[in-house]
């Protein structure tokens, strides 16, 4: 069962699959499970093998070389070496919902999800181990919040010693905000490993970011052996949910989130600034197609940019369905989202065609296979489309295993 976590979002209706992907309304009923006899911590419970893993809720899919790897509910990770016709299930040490997956090479990949979990694989998705979780995340956030509070307290003392009224007022306001942030972090630490990561991105096999709920932003420069809270770098005092992170050009990163949040870094994440947003509702992602970018979010809003994501123009697609993910293929770029909606763009990104998949089940992510077909994952599990966007024969299978 799904339920909403919190703060209202601009333009969001109760329920709906938009809640499942990157809007923070996918959390299992943790409290109800805890009350049941025999409850087991999903962070300590391996994902169970099932012959129907390819038919369960899947929230992201990517390529690891020619291999396809998808992740989703119950800690399911599945991979295919034949363009999505048949699948194998990876061995995963947790059973929490996994929300995003990224590979820096055909072998090295990371998956993130609920309870602040970060998993790593070194063999293309067959075997996974836990690198990080919400308990460690909460502890790191508390430490960073205390350090910031102490630094601002020192700044206030210096301003008072200098009898600088303007500096004193600014320091008092900053210290008050930092104190609230530290108290929030301590509350989260007492609550447990509840906040999910919503996206993950790596520049290479060493440097990567994991982002998520309430402004969570972590960085590693050693391939995930350790993760550092760098949320203080972000101009996000409201702790808005961070839904997607993408590379634009060679060194620019863009993070998008709720309430039209767009933040940009031109030095691979060392410094960040907010940039003007074309929309006040939640944004879920950005895809980079050569010289152009597409930004997308609630109610079918799609925006294009020809200057690296500095300015945006809205595109008319004829769809009002929330768009959750996109992929740039060799000939077509497609966006997918609620109610089976698929929007296909040609290479110019000026002409689009909107399709509705049979069954109208929501799609969470898509990828182009090596044969030119598209593989989409979501509420219906795995679905395959040809280059024209037409559903292919859906005789998809799982390999025999310990089911």
Residue pairs with C-beta under 8 A, 6 or more apart in sequence:
1 28
1 29
2 19
2 20
2 25
2 26
2 27
3 25
3 27
3 29
4 14
4 19
4 24
4 25
5 24
5 25
5 27
5 213
6 24
9 23
9 258
9 259
9 281
9 282
9 298
10 258
10 259
10 260
10 280
10 281
10 282
10 298
11 280
11 281
11 282
11 298
11 299
12 18
12 19
12 23
12 281
12 282
12 298
16 322
16 338
17 324
17 338
17 339
17 361
17 362
17 364
17 378
17 379
18 25
18 298
18 322
18 324
18 337
18 338
18 362
19 25
19 26
20 26
20 57
20 59
20 362
20 364
20 379
21 59
21 99
21 284
21 324
21 325
21 364
21 365
22 99
22 198
22 199
22 241
22 243
22 244
22 284
22 285
22 324
23 241
23 243
23 258
23 282
23 284
24 196
24 198
24 213
24 241
26 59
26 97
26 99
26 114
26 196
27 97
27 114
27 194
27 196
28 42
28 97
28 114
30 194
33 39
42 75
42 94
42 95
42 96
42 114
42 115
43 94
43 96
43 115
43 117
43 130
43 133
43 134
43 193
44 94
45 94
45 95
46 75
46 91
46 92
46 93
46 94
46 95
47 74
47 75
47 76
47 77
47 91
47 92
47 93
47 94
47 95
48 74
48 95
49 89
49 401
49 402
49 403
50 56
50 76
50 89
50 398
50 403
51 398
51 401
51 403
52 381
52 398
53 76
53 78
53 87
53 89
53 398
54 78
54 87
54 381
54 382
54 396
54 397
54 398
55 380
55 381
55 382
56 72
56 73
56 74
56 76
56 381
57 72
57 73
57 97
57 378
57 379
57 381
58 70
58 71
58 72
58 73
58 76
58 78
58 364
58 365
58 377
58 378
58 381
58 382
59 71
59 72
59 73
59 97
59 98
59 99
59 100
59 364
59 365
59 377
59 378
60 70
60 71
60 72
60 98
60 99
60 100
60 101
60 325
60 364
60 365
60 377
61 68
61 69
61 70
61 71
61 101
61 365
61 366
61 367
61 375
61 376
61 377
62 68
62 69
62 101
62 102
62 103
62 109
62 365
62 367
63 69
63 103
63 367
63 368
64 79
64 103
64 105
64 106
64 107
64 109
64 124
64 125
65 103
65 105
65 106
65 124
66 81
66 106
66 370
67 79
67 80
67 81
67 106
67 124
67 125
68 79
68 80
68 83
68 84
68 367
68 369
68 375
69 77
69 78
69 79
69 90
69 101
69 103
69 109
69 124
69 125
70 77
70 78
70 79
70 87
70 101
70 365
70 375
70 377
70 382
71 77
71 98
71 99
71 100
71 101
71 111
71 113
72 97
72 98
72 364
72 377
73 97
73 98
74 95
74 97
75 92
75 94
75 95
75 96
75 97
75 98
75 113
76 89
76 92
76 98
77 89
77 90
77 92
77 98
77 101
77 111
77 125
77 128
78 87
78 88
78 89
78 90
78 382
78 398
79 87
79 88
79 90
79 124
79 125
79 126
80 86
80 87
80 88
80 375
83 369
83 370
83 371
83 373
83 375
83 384
84 369
84 373
84 375
84 382
84 384
84 396
85 384
85 395
85 396
85 397
86 396
86 397
86 398
86 399
87 382
87 396
87 397
87 398
87 399
88 126
88 398
88 399
88 401
89 398
89 399
89 401
90 121
90 125
90 126
90 127
90 128
91 126
91 127
91 128
92 98
92 119
92 128
93 119
93 128
93 129
93 130
94 113
94 115
94 117
94 119
94 130
96 113
96 114
96 115
96 117
97 113
97 114
97 196
98 111
98 112
98 113
98 114
98 117
98 119
99 112
99 113
99 114
99 196
99 197
99 198
99 199
100 111
100 112
100 113
100 197
100 198
100 199
100 200
101 109
101 110
101 111
101 112
101 200
102 109
102 110
102 111
102 200
102 201
102 202
102 208
103 109
103 110
103 124
103 125
104 110
104 202
104 203
104 204
104 205
104 208
105 205
106 124
107 121
107 122
107 123
107 124
108 120
108 121
108 122
108 205
108 223
109 120
109 121
109 124
109 125
110 118
110 119
110 120
110 121
110 131
110 200
110 202
110 208
110 210
110 224
111 118
111 119
111 121
111 128
111 200
112 118
112 119
112 196
112 197
112 198
112 199
112 200
112 210
112 212
113 119
113 196
113 197
114 196
115 133
115 134
115 193
115 194
115 196
116 132
116 133
116 134
116 135
116 136
116 137
116 138
116 193
116 195
116 196
116 197
116 212
116 216
117 130
117 132
117 133
117 134
117 193
117 197
118 130
118 131
118 132
118 133
118 197
118 200
118 210
118 218
118 224
118 227
119 128
119 129
119 130
119 131
120 128
120 129
120 131
120 223
120 224
121 127
121 128
121 129
131 224
131 225
131 227
132 210
132 218
132 224
132 227
133 193
134 192
134 193
134 194
134 195
135 192
135 193
136 227
137 193
137 195
137 216
137 218
137 227
137 229
138 185
138 188
138 189
138 192
138 193
138 195
139 189
140 218
140 227
140 228
140 229
141 185
141 188
141 189
141 216
141 229
141 231
142 182
142 185
142 186
142 189
143 229
144 185
144 229
144 231
144 232
145 178
145 181
145 182
145 184
145 185
145 186
146 182
148 178
148 181
148 182
148 232
149 175
149 178
149 179
149 181
149 182
152 171
152 174
152 175
152 178
153 175
155 171
155 174
155 175
156 168
156 171
156 172
156 175
159 167
159 168
159 170
159 171
160 168
177 237
181 239
184 239
188 194
188 195
188 214
195 212
195 213
195 214
195 216
196 212
196 213
197 210
197 211
197 212
197 213
197 216
198 211
198 212
198 213
198 241
198 242
198 243
198 244
199 210
199 211
199 212
199 242
199 243
199 244
199 245
200 208
200 209
200 210
200 211
200 245
201 208
201 209
201 245
201 246
201 247
201 253
202 208
202 209
203 247
203 268
205 223
206 220
206 221
206 222
206 223
207 219
207 220
207 221
207 268
208 219
208 220
208 223
208 224
209 217
209 218
209 219
209 220
209 245
209 253
209 269
210 216
210 217
210 218
210 227
211 217
211 218
211 242
211 243
211 244
211 245
211 255
212 241
212 242
213 241
213 242
214 239
214 241
215 231
215 234
215 236
215 238
215 239
215 240
215 241
215 242
216 231
216 242
217 229
217 230
217 231
217 233
217 234
217 242
217 255
218 227
218 228
218 229
218 230
219 227
219 228
219 230
219 269
220 226
220 227
220 228
230 269
233 269
233 270
233 271
233 272
234 255
234 263
234 272
235 263
235 272
235 273
235 274
236 242
236 257
236 261
236 263
238 259
240 257
240 258
240 259
240 261
241 257
241 258
241 282
242 255
242 256
242 257
242 261
243 256
243 257
243 258
243 282
243 283
243 284
243 285
244 255
244 256
244 257
244 283
244 284
244 285
244 286
245 253
245 254
245 255
246 253
246 254
246 285
246 286
246 287
246 288
247 253
247 288
248 254
248 264
248 286
248 288
248 293
248 308
248 309
249 288
249 308
251 266
251 267
251 268
252 264
252 265
252 266
252 308
252 309
253 264
253 265
253 268
253 269
254 262
254 263
254 264
254 265
254 286
254 309
255 261
255 262
255 263
255 264
255 272
256 262
256 263
256 283
256 284
256 285
256 286
256 295
256 297
257 263
257 282
257 283
258 282
258 283
259 280
259 281
259 282
260 277
260 278
260 279
260 280
260 281
260 282
260 283
261 274
261 277
261 283
262 274
262 275
262 276
262 277
262 283
262 295
262 309
263 272
263 273
263 274
263 275
264 272
264 273
264 274
264 275
264 309
265 271
265 272
265 273
275 309
275 310
276 311
277 283
278 295
278 303
278 312
278 313
278 314
279 297
279 298
279 301
279 303
281 297
281 298
281 299
281 301
282 297
282 298
283 295
283 296
283 297
283 298
284 296
284 297
284 298
284 322
284 323
284 324
284 325
285 295
285 296
285 297
285 323
285 324
285 325
285 326
286 293
286 294
286 295
286 296
286 309
287 293
287 294
287 326
287 327
287 328
287 333
287 335
288 328
289 328
289 333
289 347
289 349
291 306
292 304
292 305
292 306
292 349
293 304
293 305
293 308
293 309
294 302
294 303
294 304
294 315
294 326
294 333
294 335
294 345
294 349
295 302
295 303
295 304
295 305
295 309
295 312
296 302
296 303
296 323
296 326
296 335
296 337
297 322
297 323
298 322
299 320
299 321
299 322
300 317
300 319
300 320
300 321
300 322
300 323
300 337
300 341
301 314
301 323
302 314
302 315
302 317
302 323
302 335
302 343
303 312
303 313
303 314
303 315
304 312
304 313
304 315
304 349
305 311
305 312
305 313
315 352
317 343
317 352
317 354
318 352
318 354
319 341
319 343
319 354
321 337
321 338
321 339
321 341
322 337
322 338
323 335
323 336
323 337
323 338
323 341
323 343
324 336
324 337
324 338
324 362
324 363
324 364
324 365
325 335
325 336
325 337
325 363
325 364
325 365
325 366
326 333
326 334
326 335
326 336
326 366
327 333
327 334
327 365
327 366
327 367
327 368
327 374
329 368
329 372
329 374
329 387
330 368
330 372
331 346
331 347
331 372
331 387
332 344
332 345
332 346
332 347
332 387
332 389
333 344
333 345
333 347
333 349
334 342
334 343
334 344
334 345
334 366
334 374
334 389
335 342
335 343
335 345
336 342
336 343
336 363
336 364
336 365
336 366
336 376
336 378
337 362
337 363
338 362
339 356
339 360
339 362
340 356
340 357
340 358
340 359
340 360
340 361
340 362
340 363
341 354
341 355
341 356
341 357
341 363
342 354
342 355
342 356
342 357
342 363
342 366
342 376
342 385
342 389
343 352
343 353
343 354
343 355
344 352
344 353
344 354
344 355
344 389
345 351
345 352
346 352
353 389
355 389
357 363
357 376
357 380
357 383
357 391
358 391
359 380
361 378
361 379
361 380
362 378
362 379
363 376
363 377
363 378
363 379
363 380
363 383
364 377
364 378
364 379
365 376
365 377
365 378
366 374
366 375
366 376
366 377
367 374
367 375
368 374
368 375
369 375
372 386
372 387
373 384
373 385
373 386
373 387
373 392
374 384
374 385
374 386
374 387
374 389
375 382
375 383
375 384
375 385
376 382
376 383
376 384
376 385
377 383
381 396
382 396
383 391
383 394
384 391
384 392
384 393
384 394
384 396
385 391
385 392
386 392
